[in-house]
Amino acid sequence: MLHNTSLFIKSETTKFCRSVNLTIVVMKKSTHLLILTLLTIFSIVLQSCKKEENSISLMSSFIDERDGQSYATVIIGSQTWMAENLNYEATNSWLPNNDSAMGALYGRLYTWESALNSCPEGWHLPSDEEWKTLEKHLGMSQASADSLSIRGTDQGTKLKSESGWIYGGNGTNQSGFNALPAGGYFQYGSTFLSIQYSGYWWTSTSFDETSALYRELLFLSPDINRFFYTKTDAFSVRCIKD
């Protein structure tokens, strides 16, 4: 009787231990699966955050105390840009087609010398290097950024507004820069050209005695042109914060 009881206790103890071991194994597997699930979720969230960092950081606004005009601003990477073209009336600046309604939309067009001195206090005309910083933040390589030509991949598309470009040549405005095609004013012939087709923006960087570097976005083109033009012709201005 005692022998049978002992066998019974031993058998039940073995079953219990096996049950406990099985429970521990199941718990370990469940914990492992839970950890893997949490890591997967964290990875997805992290990738989402990185994508967000590459787009718009913060939209805000700024009032130019000189004339009371308000401008949208955007932080892109480490830079704060105006998200609209400057529309401050200065010497050697023109409204596109001499039309105030167009000026309200596109801003004014400035000669290079005028552009250098037209941004409000605390802001300035961006240099060629500051434009490169913007372009590289949007994915352009250093080699492409240094090229004097049409270069890049889709950086122009990320800068262009979602509407306003002719023949459906709009962008995604992923950057928040909201570039519009104001065209330019060309002293030779005293004519306005390329409105709705192209946008030209001066840099503060001189190329030689008579010309300076600029950036151009074109309709139906996803890239960005970096070249030089005559300082006496008039292009758009985007101010960058000091």
Buried (B, 14 or more C-beta within 10 A) or exposed (E): EEEEEEEEEEEEEEEEEEEEEEEEEEEEEEEEEEEEEEEEEEEEEEEEEEEEEBBBBEEEEBEBEEEEBEBBBBBBBEBBBBBBBBBBEBEBBBBBBEEEEBBEBBBBBBBBBBBBEBBBEEBBBBBBEBBBBBBBBBEBEEEBBEEEEBBBBBBBBBBBBEEBBBEEBBBBBBBBBBBBBBBBBBEEEEEBEBBBBBBBBBBBBBBEEEBBBBBBBBBEBBBBBBBBBBBBBBBBBBBBBE
